[in-house]
């Protein structure tokens, strides 16, 4: 998978383009993502920071940083969630719903130890994060 894909916030005031291939795609089950997304699970696409460009409405993009790891960004016009910057990793999670034309090919479930929606899809289920991202790397059963 390569090329570029475009996406937008809920109202279209903020537009983005991602280029190349994401580093990872999957589902996050942590309380923070569930609360932010308003759903039981959040579909993510994780990109190198250099691969993500705001092409329209940068002045309408606001940031909420609950932690240093996740700087969540949203549109100030509609409140639509766009992405979350992860400065320590130099990566950006562009929420899959923001770029729906990207073929979604999830490979992992993160923070499955916090899940409220059990998904039996055969994908690896990590208790928290991979060890290289500061987690335990521990797998949990489906």
N, CA, C and O atoms as CSV, one atom per row, in Angstrom:
chain,resi,resn,atom,element,x,y,z
A,1,UNK,N,N,0.850,-1.172,0.000
A,1,UNK,CA,C,0.000,0.000,0.000
A,1,UNK,C,C,0.895,1.234,0.000
A,1,UNK,O,O,1.775,1.385,0.848
A,2,UNK,N,N,0.658,2.090,-0.944
A,2,UNK,CA,C,1.376,3.357,-0.991
A,2,UNK,C,C,0.528,4.341,-1.768
A,2,UNK,O,O,-0.608,4.036,-2.133
A,3,UNK,N,N,1.065,5.504,-2.020
A,3,UNK,CA,C,0.287,6.546,-2.671
A,3,UNK,C,C,-0.088,7.589,-1.655
A,3,UNK,O,O,0.575,7.741,-0.628
A,4,UNK,N,N,-1.160,8.315,-1.941
A,4,UNK,CA,C,-1.624,9.292,-0.961
A,4,UNK,C,C,-3.138,9.213,-0.860
A,4,UNK,O,O,-3.835,8.837,-1.803
A,5,UNK,N,N,-3.613,9.580,0.309
A,5,UNK,CA,C,-5.041,9.551,0.616
A,5,UNK,C,C,-5.397,10.857,1.293
A,5,UNK,O,O,-4.612,11.404,2.068
A,6,UNK,N,N,-6.580,11.348,0.997
A,6,UNK,CA,C,-7.030,12.589,1.618
A,6,UNK,C,C,-8.191,12.305,2.549
A,6,UNK,O,O,-8.905,11.311,2.412
A,7,UNK,N,N,-8.354,13.204,3.491
A,7,UNK,CA,C,-9.439,13.078,4.445
A,7,UNK,C,C,-9.777,14.429,5.019
A,7,UNK,O,O,-9.131,15.433,4.719
A,8,UNK,N,N,-10.803,14.442,5.853
A,8,UNK,CA,C,-11.276,15.701,6.418
A,8,UNK,C,C,-11.974,15.463,7.740
A,8,UNK,O,O,-12.337,14.341,8.092
A,9,UNK,N,N,-12.149,16.559,8.459
A,9,UNK,CA,C,-12.939,16.526,9.682
A,9,UNK,C,C,-14.413,16.360,9.302
A,9,UNK,O,O,-14.735,16.222,8.122
A,10,UNK,N,N,-15.285,16.373,10.268
A,10,UNK,CA,C,-16.719,16.174,10.069
A,10,UNK,C,C,-17.346,17.196,9.122
A,10,UNK,O,O,-18.190,16.839,8.300
A,11,UNK,N,N,-16.940,18.466,9.230
A,11,UNK,CA,C,-17.543,19.517,8.395
A,11,UNK,C,C,-16.735,19.827,7.141
A,11,UNK,O,O,-17.219,20.532,6.256
A,12,UNK,N,N,-15.513,19.310,7.054
A,12,UNK,CA,C,-14.677,19.549,5.886
A,12,UNK,C,C,-13.805,20.786,5.974
A,12,UNK,O,O,-13.086,21.085,5.021
A,13,UNK,N,N,-13.840,21.518,7.080
A,13,UNK,CA,C,-13.019,22.724,7.223
A,13,UNK,C,C,-11.533,22.394,7.323
A,13,UNK,O,O,-10.694,23.184,6.891
A,14,UNK,N,N,-11.200,21.227,7.890
A,14,UNK,CA,C,-9.815,20.777,8.000
A,14,UNK,C,C,-9.647,19.586,7.069
A,14,UNK,O,O,-10.393,18.610,7.143
A,15,UNK,N,N,-8.654,19.681,6.190
A,15,UNK,CA,C,-8.359,18.574,5.293
A,15,UNK,C,C,-6.912,18.141,5.485
A,15,UNK,O,O,-6.037,18.957,5.774
A,16,UNK,N,N,-6.679,16.855,5.321
A,16,UNK,CA,C,-5.337,16.318,5.460
A,16,UNK,C,C,-5.018,15.395,4.284
A,16,UNK,O,O,-5.901,14.930,3.563
A,17,UNK,N,N,-3.717,15.153,4.125
A,17,UNK,CA,C,-3.248,14.165,3.148
A,17,UNK,C,C,-2.183,13.324,3.838
A,17,UNK,O,O,-1.289,13.847,4.504
A,18,UNK,N,N,-2.297,12.009,3.666
A,18,UNK,CA,C,-1.268,11.089,4.139
A,18,UNK,C,C,-0.605,10.485,2.906
A,18,UNK,O,O,-1.269,10.202,1.909
A,19,UNK,N,N,0.696,10.294,2.981
A,19,UNK,CA,C,1.443,9.804,1.828
A,19,UNK,C,C,2.317,8.633,2.231
A,19,UNK,O,O,2.929,8.631,3.299
A,20,UNK,N,N,2.364,7.642,1.363
A,20,UNK,CA,C,3.170,6.462,1.633
A,20,UNK,C,C,2.326,5.378,2.253
A,20,UNK,O,O,1.165,5.192,1.886
A,21,UNK,N,N,2.903,4.670,3.184
A,21,UNK,CA,C,2.210,3.586,3.873
A,21,UNK,C,C,2.275,3.814,5.382
A,21,UNK,O,O,3.290,4.288,5.892
A,22,UNK,N,N,1.215,3.486,6.091
A,22,UNK,CA,C,1.267,3.637,7.550
A,22,UNK,C,C,2.222,2.623,8.168
A,22,UNK,O,O,2.474,1.557,7.605
A,23,UNK,N,N,2.743,2.976,9.330
A,23,UNK,CA,C,3.606,2.051,10.079
A,23,UNK,C,C,2.795,0.908,10.669
A,23,UNK,O,O,3.296,-0.205,10.825
A,24,UNK,N,N,1.540,1.191,10.994
A,24,UNK,CA,C,0.673,0.171,11.589
A,24,UNK,C,C,-0.779,0.605,11.457
A,24,UNK,O,O,-1.089,1.789,11.323
A,25,UNK,N,N,-1.650,-0.379,11.498
A,25,UNK,CA,C,-3.099,-0.144,11.554
A,25,UNK,C,C,-3.681,-1.138,12.547
A,25,UNK,O,O,-3.245,-2.287,12.624
A,26,UNK,N,N,-4.649,-0.690,13.289
A,26,UNK,CA,C,-5.267,-1.601,14.234
A,26,UNK,C,C,-6.350,-0.921,15.027
A,26,UNK,O,O,-6.952,0.065,14.602
A,27,UNK,N,N,-6.576,-1.482,16.195
A,27,UNK,CA,C,-7.628,-1.005,17.077
A,27,UNK,C,C,-7.044,-0.703,18.447
A,27,UNK,O,O,-6.224,-1.466,18.959
A,28,UNK,N,N,-7.463,0.406,19.041
A,28,UNK,CA,C,-7.062,0.726,20.405
A,28,UNK,C,C,-8.286,0.629,21.307
A,28,UNK,O,O,-9.363,1.129,20.983
A,29,UNK,N,N,-8.090,-0.026,22.444
A,29,UNK,CA,C,-9.181,-0.263,23.389
A,29,UNK,C,C,-9.008,0.512,24.691
A,29,UNK,O,O,-9.756,0.275,25.640
A,30,UNK,N,N,-8.045,1.430,24.767
A,30,UNK,CA,C,-7.787,2.120,26.035
A,30,UNK,C,C,-8.934,3.075,26.394
A,30,UNK,O,O,-9.679,3.533,25.529
A,31,UNK,N,N,-9.048,3.353,27.674
A,31,UNK,CA,C,-10.094,4.250,28.172
A,31,UNK,C,C,-10.007,5.624,27.521
A,31,UNK,O,O,-11.032,6.217,27.186
A,32,UNK,N,N,-8.784,6.139,27.338
A,32,UNK,CA,C,-8.636,7.476,26.739
A,32,UNK,C,C,-9.177,7.505,25.319
A,32,UNK,O,O,-9.926,8.416,24.967
A,33,UNK,N,N,-8.816,6.529,24.496
A,33,UNK,CA,C,-9.322,6.497,23.115
A,33,UNK,C,C,-10.830,6.285,23.084
A,33,UNK,O,O,-11.527,6.895,22.273
A,34,UNK,N,N,-11.333,5.427,23.959
A,34,UNK,CA,C,-12.789,5.196,24.003
A,34,UNK,C,C,-13.513,6.483,24.377
A,34,UNK,O,O,-14.519,6.837,23.761
A,35,UNK,N,N,-13.008,7.173,25.372
A,35,UNK,CA,C,-13.649,8.413,25.810
A,35,UNK,C,C,-13.577,9.480,24.727
A,35,UNK,O,O,-14.562,10.167,24.458
A,36,UNK,N,N,-12.397,9.619,24.099
A,36,UNK,CA,C,-12.213,10.627,23.058
A,36,UNK,C,C,-13.091,10.343,21.847
A,36,UNK,O,O,-13.717,11.250,21.299
A,37,UNK,N,N,-13.134,9.070,21.430
A,37,UNK,CA,C,-13.871,8.722,20.213
A,37,UNK,C,C,-15.371,8.589,20.443
A,37,UNK,O,O,-16.155,8.688,19.499
A,38,UNK,N,N,-15.769,8.366,21.679
A,38,UNK,CA,C,-17.187,8.163,21.955
A,38,UNK,C,C,-17.663,6.785,21.547
A,38,UNK,O,O,-18.864,6.563,21.394
A,39,UNK,N,N,-16.731,5.850,21.369
A,39,UNK,CA,C,-17.075,4.493,20.965
A,39,UNK,C,C,-16.346,3.469,21.811
A,39,UNK,O,O,-15.465,3.828,22.593
A,40,UNK,N,N,-16.702,2.186,21.667
A,40,UNK,CA,C,-16.071,1.147,22.479
A,40,UNK,C,C,-14.672,0.772,22.030
A,40,UNK,O,O,-13.958,0.072,22.748
A,41,UNK,N,N,-14.269,1.232,20.842
A,41,UNK,CA,C,-12.944,0.931,20.305
A,41,UNK,C,C,-12.610,1.998,19.265
A,41,UNK,O,O,-13.514,2.561,18.647
A,42,UNK,N,N,-11.326,2.282,19.066
A,42,UNK,CA,C,-10.919,3.294,18.093
A,42,UNK,C,C,-10.015,2.657,17.042
A,42,UNK,O,O,-9.014,2.026,17.379
A,43,UNK,N,N,-10.371,2.824,15.765
A,43,UNK,CA,C,-9.542,2.318,14.671
A,43,UNK,C,C,-8.464,3.348,14.363
A,43,UNK,O,O,-8.760,4.520,14.131
A,44,UNK,N,N,-7.199,2.897,14.363
A,44,UNK,CA,C,-6.095,3.823,14.136
A,44,UNK,C,C,-5.280,3.446,12.905
A,44,UNK,O,O,-5.233,2.290,12.485
A,45,UNK,N,N,-4.639,4.473,12.343
A,45,UNK,CA,C,-3.613,4.285,11.317
A,45,UNK,C,C,-2.436,5.132,11.770
A,45,UNK,O,O,-2.574,6.344,11.936
A,46,UNK,N,N,-1.302,4.521,11.969
A,46,UNK,CA,C,-0.142,5.189,12.556
A,46,UNK,C,C,0.895,5.484,11.474
A,46,UNK,O,O,1.394,4.574,10.811
A,47,UNK,N,N,1.213,6.775,11.304
A,47,UNK,CA,C,2.064,7.254,10.221
A,47,UNK,C,C,3.312,7.950,10.749
A,47,UNK,O,O,3.295,8.509,11.845
A,48,UNK,N,N,4.405,7.918,9.968
A,48,UNK,CA,C,5.530,8.801,10.298
A,48,UNK,C,C,5.030,10.246,10.226
A,48,UNK,O,O,4.246,10.579,9.336
A,49,UNK,N,N,5.461,11.091,11.129
A,49,UNK,CA,C,4.975,12.477,11.159
A,49,UNK,C,C,5.166,13.182,9.820
A,49,UNK,O,O,4.321,13.983,9.420
A,50,UNK,N,N,6.254,12.899,9.129
A,50,UNK,CA,C,6.532,13.556,7.849
A,50,UNK,C,C,5.549,13.148,6.748
A,50,UNK,O,O,5.479,13.807,5.711
A,51,UNK,N,N,4.794,12.075,6.960
A,51,UNK,CA,C,3.856,11.578,5.950
A,51,UNK,C,C,2.473,12.210,6.053
A,51,UNK,O,O,1.610,11.944,5.216
A,52,UNK,N,N,2.249,13.044,7.069
A,52,UNK,CA,C,0.933,13.641,7.299
A,52,UNK,C,C,1.013,15.144,7.091
A,52,UNK,O,O,1.864,15.819,7.671
A,53,UNK,N,N,0.121,15.661,6.258
A,53,UNK,CA,C,0.113,17.096,5.941
A,53,UNK,C,C,-1.300,17.652,6.079
A,53,UNK,O,O,-2.259,17.070,5.571
A,54,UNK,N,N,-1.419,18.766,6.761
A,54,UNK,CA,C,-2.690,19.489,6.805
A,54,UNK,C,C,-2.717,20.370,5.564
A,54,UNK,O,O,-1.885,21.266,5.419
A,55,UNK,N,N,-3.666,20.120,4.670
A,55,UNK,CA,C,-3.707,20.834,3.389
A,55,UNK,C,C,-4.719,21.971,3.376
A,55,UNK,O,O,-4.699,22.812,2.478
A,56,UNK,N,N,-5.597,22.001,4.362
A,56,UNK,CA,C,-6.600,23.059,4.450
A,56,UNK,C,C,-7.042,23.180,5.905
A,56,UNK,O,O,-7.186,22.182,6.611
A,57,UNK,N,N,-7.253,24.415,6.337
A,57,UNK,CA,C,-7.840,24.652,7.647
A,57,UNK,C,C,-6.914,24.491,8.834
A,57,UNK,O,O,-7.385,24.234,9.942
A,58,UNK,N,N,-5.620,24.631,8.641
A,58,UNK,CA,C,-4.686,24.509,9.766
A,58,UNK,C,C,-5.045,25.481,10.891
A,58,UNK,O,O,-4.816,25.186,12.064
A,59,UNK,N,N,-5.606,26.634,10.535
A,59,UNK,CA,C,-6.006,27.623,11.540
A,59,UNK,C,C,-7.219,27.162,12.350
A,59,UNK,O,O,-7.527,27.753,13.385
A,60,UNK,N,N,-7.908,26.118,11.892
A,60,UNK,CA,C,-9.065,25.591,12.612
A,60,UNK,C,C,-8.739,24.306,13.377
A,60,UNK,O,O,-9.625,23.680,13.957
A,61,UNK,N,N,-7.469,23.921,13.372
A,61,UNK,CA,C,-7.047,22.704,14.054
A,61,UNK,C,C,-6.556,23.047,15.457
A,61,UNK,O,O,-5.594,23.796,15.624
A,62,UNK,N,N,-7.219,22.499,16.447
A,62,UNK,CA,C,-6.842,22.729,17.843
A,62,UNK,C,C,-6.300,21.426,18.430
A,62,UNK,O,O,-6.522,20.340,17.894
A,63,UNK,N,N,-5.587,21.566,19.543
A,63,UNK,CA,C,-4.941,20.417,20.173
A,63,UNK,C,C,-5.324,20.329,21.636
A,63,UNK,O,O,-5.381,21.336,22.342
A,64,UNK,N,N,-5.589,19.103,22.082
A,64,UNK,CA,C,-5.772,18.809,23.496
A,64,UNK,C,C,-4.756,17.740,23.866
A,64,UNK,O,O,-4.784,16.639,23.316
A,65,UNK,N,N,-3.864,18.056,24.790
A,65,UNK,CA,C,-2.813,17.122,25.209
A,65,UNK,C,C,-3.048,16.703,26.650
A,65,UNK,O,O,-2.618,17.384,27.580
A,66,UNK,N,N,-3.729,15.585,26.833
A,66,UNK,CA,C,-3.941,15.044,28.173
A,66,UNK,C,C,-2.628,14.507,28.738
A,66,UNK,O,O,-2.367,14.588,29.938
A,67,UNK,N,N,-1.801,13.950,27.830
A,67,UNK,CA,C,-0.487,13.436,28.214
A,67,UNK,C,C,0.533,13.894,27.170
A,67,UNK,O,O,0.164,14.364,26.094
A,68,UNK,N,N,1.798,13.753,27.496
A,68,UNK,CA,C,2.843,14.092,26.533
A,68,UNK,C,C,2.864,13.120,25.360
A,68,UNK,O,O,3.360,13.460,24.286
A,69,UNK,N,N,2.335,11.920,25.551
A,69,UNK,CA,C,2.339,10.911,24.495
A,69,UNK,C,C,1.285,11.182,23.431
A,69,UNK,O,O,1.509,10.878,22.259
A,70,UNK,N,N,0.151,11.741,23.806
A,70,UNK,CA,C,-0.948,11.906,22.850
A,70,UNK,C,C,-1.469,13.330,22.835
A,70,UNK,O,O,-2.060,13.804,23.804
A,71,UNK,N,N,-1.237,14.007,21.709
A,71,UNK,CA,C,-1.751,15.356,21.482
A,71,UNK,C,C,-2.879,15.222,20.463
A,71,UNK,O,O,-2.641,15.218,19.255
A,72,UNK,N,N,-4.105,15.113,20.962
A,72,UNK,CA,C,-5.258,14.885,20.097
A,72,UNK,C,C,-5.665,16.191,19.415
A,72,UNK,O,O,-5.722,17.246,20.047
A,73,UNK,N,N,-5.949,16.101,18.109
A,73,UNK,CA,C,-6.283,17.295,17.337
A,73,UNK,C,C,-7.689,17.191,16.757
A,73,UNK,O,O,-8.125,16.129,16.312
A,74,UNK,N,N,-8.383,18.324,16.776
A,74,UNK,CA,C,-9.775,18.374,16.347
A,74,UNK,C,C,-10.063,19.710,15.675
A,74,UNK,O,O,-9.314,20.674,15.831
A,75,UNK,N,N,-11.156,19.749,14.929
A,75,UNK,CA,C,-11.581,20.960,14.230
A,75,UNK,C,C,-12.359,21.861,15.186
A,75,UNK,O,O,-13.279,21.403,15.864
A,76,UNK,N,N,-11.996,23.132,15.239
A,76,UNK,CA,C,-12.705,24.067,16.117
A,76,UNK,C,C,-14.056,24.482,15.542
A,76,UNK,O,O,-14.890,25.016,16.272
A,77,UNK,N,N,-14.291,24.249,14.253
A,77,UNK,CA,C,-15.582,24.601,13.650
A,77,UNK,C,C,-16.650,23.561,13.978
A,77,UNK,O,O,-17.773,23.920,14.331
A,78,UNK,N,N,-16.308,22.265,13.864
A,78,UNK,CA,C,-17.321,21.225,14.065
A,78,UNK,C,C,-17.030,20.299,15.239
A,78,UNK,O,O,-17.897,19.530,15.654
A,79,UNK,N,N,-15.825,20.368,15.772
A,79,UNK,CA,C,-15.444,19.474,16.863
A,79,UNK,C,C,-15.005,18.099,16.386
A,79,UNK,O,O,-14.685,17.232,17.200
A,80,UNK,N,N,-14.987,17.891,15.071
A,80,UNK,CA,C,-14.607,16.592,14.525
A,80,UNK,C,C,-13.166,16.225,14.827
A,80,UNK,O,O,-12.260,17.044,14.678
A,81,UNK,N,N,-12.966,14.995,15.251
A,81,UNK,CA,C,-11.638,14.503,15.575
A,81,UNK,C,C,-10.889,14.172,14.295
A,81,UNK,O,O,-11.452,13.574,13.379
A,82,UNK,N,N,-9.617,14.561,14.231
A,82,UNK,CA,C,-8.832,14.379,13.015
A,82,UNK,C,C,-7.673,13.407,13.243
A,82,UNK,O,O,-7.540,12.423,12.516
A,83,UNK,N,N,-6.839,13.674,14.241
A,83,UNK,CA,C,-5.646,12.858,14.449
A,83,UNK,C,C,-5.092,13.080,15.847
A,83,UNK,O,O,-5.543,13.962,16.579
A,84,UNK,N,N,-4.107,12.265,16.202
A,84,UNK,CA,C,-3.404,12.424,17.469
A,84,UNK,C,C,-1.907,12.343,17.188
A,84,UNK,O,O,-1.414,11.345,16.662
A,85,UNK,N,N,-1.203,13.394,17.541
A,85,UNK,CA,C,0.250,13.409,17.388
A,85,UNK,C,C,0.872,12.707,18.595
A,85,UNK,O,O,0.423,12.877,19.729
A,86,UNK,N,N,1.902,11.925,18.332
A,86,UNK,CA,C,2.639,11.230,19.392
A,86,UNK,C,C,4.092,11.693,19.323
A,86,UNK,O,O,4.943,10.996,18.771
A,87,UNK,N,N,4.378,12.886,19.892
A,87,UNK,CA,C,5.714,13.485,19.768
A,87,UNK,C,C,6.880,12.577,20.169
A,87,UNK,O,O,7.892,12.566,19.467
A,88,UNK,N,N,6.785,11.817,21.265
A,88,UNK,CA,C,7.947,10.985,21.618
A,88,UNK,C,C,8.266,9.918,20.564
A,88,UNK,O,O,9.400,9.449,20.478
A,89,UNK,N,N,7.274,9.541,19.773
A,89,UNK,CA,C,7.463,8.513,18.753
A,89,UNK,C,C,7.689,9.100,17.363
A,89,UNK,O,O,8.046,8.372,16.437
A,90,UNK,N,N,7.484,10.412,17.205
A,90,UNK,CA,C,7.539,11.089,15.913
A,90,UNK,C,C,6.573,10.442,14.919
A,90,UNK,O,O,6.876,10.272,13.738
A,91,UNK,N,N,5.397,10.088,15.446
A,91,UNK,CA,C,4.357,9.472,14.630
A,91,UNK,C,C,3.020,10.158,14.890
A,91,UNK,O,O,2.823,10.823,15.907
A,92,UNK,N,N,2.114,9.975,13.943
A,92,UNK,CA,C,0.779,10.553,14.049
A,92,UNK,C,C,-0.250,9.459,13.792
A,92,UNK,O,O,-0.161,8.724,12.808
A,93,UNK,N,N,-1.213,9.363,14.680
A,93,UNK,CA,C,-2.350,8.461,14.508
A,93,UNK,C,C,-3.441,9.258,13.809
A,93,UNK,O,O,-4.064,10.135,14.407
A,94,UNK,N,N,-3.665,8.946,12.540
A,94,UNK,CA,C,-4.789,9.547,11.824
A,94,UNK,C,C,-5.942,8.571,11.993
A,94,UNK,O,O,-5.880,7.436,11.522
A,95,UNK,N,N,-6.990,9.017,12.667
A,95,UNK,CA,C,-8.120,8.138,12.928
A,95,UNK,C,C,-8.663,7.616,11.605
A,95,UNK,O,O,-8.882,8.383,10.668
A,96,UNK,N,N,-8.877,6.307,11.535
A,96,UNK,CA,C,-9.282,5.708,10.271
A,96,UNK,C,C,-10.520,6.387,9.678
A,96,UNK,O,O,-10.605,6.543,8.460
A,97,UNK,N,N,-11.462,6.785,10.500
A,97,UNK,CA,C,-12.676,7.434,9.989
A,97,UNK,C,C,-12.371,8.737,9.254
A,97,UNK,O,O,-13.180,9.198,8.449
A,98,UNK,N,N,-11.215,9.331,9.526
A,98,UNK,CA,C,-10.827,10.577,8.863
A,98,UNK,C,C,-10.412,10.339,7.413
A,98,UNK,O,O,-10.579,11.223,6.572
A,99,UNK,N,N,-9.877,9.162,7.113
A,99,UNK,CA,C,-9.393,8.856,5.748
A,99,UNK,C,C,-10.056,7.554,5.256
A,99,UNK,O,O,-9.369,6.547,5.088
A,100,UNK,N,N,-11.349,7.564,5.028
A,100,UNK,CA,C,-12.093,6.338,4.734
A,100,UNK,C,C,-11.734,5.651,3.419
A,100,UNK,O,O,-12.076,4.482,3.241
A,101,UNK,N,N,-11.062,6.326,2.495
A,101,UNK,CA,C,-10.681,5.666,1.240
A,101,UNK,C,C,-9.428,4.807,1.383
A,101,UNK,O,O,-9.116,4.022,0.487
A,102,UNK,N,N,-8.717,4.942,2.481
A,102,UNK,CA,C,-7.552,4.110,2.746
A,102,UNK,C,C,-8.032,2.679,3.005
A,102,UNK,O,O,-8.881,2.470,3.871
A,103,UNK,N,N,-7.511,1.700,2.281
A,103,UNK,CA,C,-7.892,0.315,2.591
A,103,UNK,C,C,-7.417,-0.033,4.005
A,103,UNK,O,O,-6.220,0.000,4.287
A,104,UNK,N,N,-8.349,-0.362,4.880
A,104,UNK,CA,C,-8.018,-0.631,6.277
A,104,UNK,C,C,-7.628,-2.095,6.421
A,104,UNK,O,O,-8.420,-2.990,6.125
A,105,UNK,N,N,-6.411,-2.329,6.874
A,105,UNK,CA,C,-5.874,-3.671,7.059
A,105,UNK,C,C,-5.281,-3.775,8.456
A,105,UNK,O,O,-4.060,-3.742,8.610
A,106,UNK,N,N,-6.129,-3.902,9.483
A,106,UNK,CA,C,-5.625,-3.941,10.857
A,106,UNK,C,C,-4.762,-5.173,11.100
A,106,UNK,O,O,-4.999,-6.241,10.536
A,107,UNK,N,N,-3.749,-4.997,11.957
A,107,UNK,CA,C,-2.857,-6.108,12.282
A,107,UNK,C,C,-2.749,-6.380,13.778
A,107,UNK,O,O,-2.124,-7.361,14.181
A,108,UNK,N,N,-3.350,-5.526,14.607
A,108,UNK,CA,C,-3.153,-5.661,16.049
A,108,UNK,C,C,-4.265,-4.939,16.819
A,108,UNK,O,O,-4.892,-4.003,16.323
A,109,UNK,N,N,-4.482,-5.409,18.040
A,109,UNK,CA,C,-5.333,-4.720,19.011
A,109,UNK,C,C,-4.425,-4.241,20.133
A,109,UNK,O,O,-3.690,-5.040,20.714
A,110,UNK,N,N,-4.464,-2.949,20.446
A,110,UNK,CA,C,-3.665,-2.383,21.533
A,110,UNK,C,C,-4.541,-2.161,22.759
A,110,UNK,O,O,-5.745,-1.934,22.644
A,111,UNK,N,N,-3.921,-2.229,23.926
A,111,UNK,CA,C,-4.609,-1.984,25.204
A,111,UNK,C,C,-5.835,-2.878,25.373
A,111,UNK,O,O,-6.856,-2.458,25.916
A,112,UNK,N,N,-5.715,-4.112,24.899
A,112,UNK,CA,C,-6.841,-5.045,24.986
A,112,UNK,C,C,-7.143,-5.420,26.440
A,112,UNK,O,O,-8.221,-5.930,26.743
A,113,UNK,N,N,-6.202,-5.168,27.320
A,113,UNK,CA,C,-6.440,-5.391,28.740
A,113,UNK,C,C,-7.518,-4.475,29.297
A,113,UNK,O,O,-8.043,-4.730,30.381
A,114,UNK,N,N,-7.854,-3.416,28.576
A,114,UNK,CA,C,-8.895,-2.470,29.002
A,114,UNK,C,C,-10.184,-2.610,28.195
A,114,UNK,O,O,-11.101,-1.806,28.359
A,115,UNK,N,N,-10.267,-3.612,27.333
A,115,UNK,CA,C,-11.389,-3.688,26.408
A,115,UNK,C,C,-12.753,-3.795,27.086
A,115,UNK,O,O,-12.884,-4.380,28.161
A,116,UNK,N,N,-13.743,-3.229,26.448
A,116,UNK,CA,C,-15.140,-3.398,26.840
A,116,UNK,C,C,-15.920,-4.081,25.716
A,116,UNK,O,O,-17.102,-4.391,25.865
A,117,UNK,N,N,-15.237,-4.309,24.588
A,117,UNK,CA,C,-15.853,-4.957,23.433
A,117,UNK,C,C,-14.895,-6.038,22.945
A,117,UNK,O,O,-13.905,-5.738,22.278
A,118,UNK,N,N,-15.184,-7.278,23.273
A,118,UNK,CA,C,-14.318,-8.384,22.871
A,118,UNK,C,C,-14.535,-8.675,21.392
A,118,UNK,O,O,-15.666,-8.827,20.930
A,119,UNK,N,N,-13.430,-8.750,20.666
A,119,UNK,CA,C,-13.473,-8.971,19.223
A,119,UNK,C,C,-12.666,-10.226,18.922
A,119,UNK,O,O,-11.474,-10.292,19.221
A,120,UNK,N,N,-13.306,-11.201,18.340
A,120,UNK,CA,C,-12.651,-12.461,18.004
A,120,UNK,C,C,-12.361,-12.467,16.498
A,120,UNK,O,O,-13.158,-12.941,15.689
A,121,UNK,N,N,-11.190,-11.924,16.159
A,121,UNK,CA,C,-10.826,-11.816,14.751
A,121,UNK,C,C,-9.488,-12.466,14.430
A,121,UNK,O,O,-9.016,-12.379,13.296
A,122,UNK,N,N,-8.870,-13.118,15.416
A,122,UNK,CA,C,-7.607,-13.798,15.190
A,122,UNK,C,C,-6.381,-12.899,15.206
A,122,UNK,O,O,-5.259,-13.396,15.116
A,123,UNK,N,N,-6.567,-11.574,15.320
A,123,UNK,CA,C,-5.428,-10.654,15.372
A,123,UNK,C,C,-4.782,-10.696,16.755
A,123,UNK,O,O,-5.454,-10.993,17.743
A,124,UNK,N,N,-3.474,-10.400,16.832
A,124,UNK,CA,C,-2.804,-10.347,18.133
A,124,UNK,C,C,-3.461,-9.303,19.039
A,124,UNK,O,O,-3.859,-8.229,18.589
A,125,UNK,N,N,-3.562,-9.643,20.311
A,125,UNK,CA,C,-4.149,-8.753,21.312
A,125,UNK,C,C,-3.079,-8.438,22.353
A,125,UNK,O,O,-2.673,-9.308,23.123
A,126,UNK,N,N,-2.628,-7.186,22.368
A,126,UNK,CA,C,-1.627,-6.766,23.348
A,126,UNK,C,C,-2.317,-6.192,24.585
A,126,UNK,O,O,-3.279,-5.431,24.476
A,127,UNK,N,N,-1.820,-6.561,25.747
A,127,UNK,CA,C,-2.378,-6.047,27.004
A,127,UNK,C,C,-2.334,-4.528,27.025
A,127,UNK,O,O,-3.294,-3.881,27.445
A,128,UNK,N,N,-1.211,-3.953,26.568
A,128,UNK,CA,C,-1.054,-2.501,26.514
A,128,UNK,C,C,-0.385,-2.142,25.191
A,128,UNK,O,O,-1.010,-2.267,24.138
A,129,UNK,N,N,0.872,-1.699,25.220
A,129,UNK,CA,C,1.591,-1.326,24.004
A,129,UNK,C,C,2.749,-2.280,23.757
A,129,UNK,O,O,3.166,-3.001,24.664
A,130,UNK,N,N,3.270,-2.289,22.534
A,130,UNK,CA,C,4.492,-3.046,22.283
A,130,UNK,C,C,5.627,-2.513,23.161
A,130,UNK,O,O,5.643,-1.337,23.522
A,131,UNK,N,N,6.565,-3.382,23.494
A,131,UNK,CA,C,7.686,-2.990,24.357
A,131,UNK,C,C,8.467,-1.818,23.768
A,131,UNK,O,O,8.926,-0.949,24.508
A,132,UNK,N,N,8.623,-1.783,22.438
A,132,UNK,CA,C,9.389,-0.702,21.820
A,132,UNK,C,C,8.700,0.651,21.940
A,132,UNK,O,O,9.322,1.682,21.685
A,133,UNK,N,N,7.416,0.664,22.326
A,133,UNK,CA,C,6.689,1.912,22.549
A,133,UNK,C,C,6.434,2.169,24.026
A,133,UNK,O,O,5.597,2.997,24.385
A,134,UNK,N,N,7.159,1.456,24.880
A,134,UNK,CA,C,7.065,1.687,26.317
A,134,UNK,C,C,6.071,0.800,27.040
A,134,UNK,O,O,5.863,0.968,28.242
A,135,UNK,N,N,5.457,-0.131,26.349
A,135,UNK,CA,C,4.504,-1.036,26.972
A,135,UNK,C,C,5.187,-2.321,27.423
A,135,UNK,O,O,6.409,-2.454,27.352
A,136,UNK,N,N,4.376,-3.255,27.885
A,136,UNK,CA,C,4.910,-4.535,28.345
A,136,UNK,C,C,5.153,-5.508,27.194
A,136,UNK,O,O,5.976,-6.416,27.302
A,137,UNK,N,N,4.425,-5.308,26.085
A,137,UNK,CA,C,4.515,-6.237,24.968
A,137,UNK,C,C,3.783,-7.542,25.236
A,137,UNK,O,O,3.815,-8.456,24.412
A,138,UNK,N,N,3.126,-7.632,26.378
A,138,UNK,CA,C,2.448,-8.856,26.793
A,138,UNK,C,C,1.180,-9.087,25.965
A,138,UNK,O,O,0.367,-8.184,25.766
A,139,UNK,N,N,1.043,-10.322,25.495
A,139,UNK,CA,C,-0.156,-10.718,24.741
A,139,UNK,C,C,-1.209,-11.207,25.722
A,139,UNK,O,O,-0.886,-11.762,26.773
A,140,UNK,N,N,-2.475,-10.995,25.369
A,140,UNK,CA,C,-3.588,-11.516,26.159
A,140,UNK,C,C,-4.465,-12.372,25.248
A,140,UNK,O,O,-4.475,-12.185,24.031
A,141,UNK,N,N,-5.203,-13.313,25.845
A,141,UNK,CA,C,-6.050,-14.173,25.000
A,141,UNK,C,C,-7.225,-13.422,24.408
A,141,UNK,O,O,-7.686,-12.411,24.938
A,142,UNK,N,N,-7.696,-13.959,23.281
A,142,UNK,CA,C,-8.870,-13.379,22.637
A,142,UNK,C,C,-10.074,-13.572,23.537
A,142,UNK,O,O,-11.179,-13.156,23.187
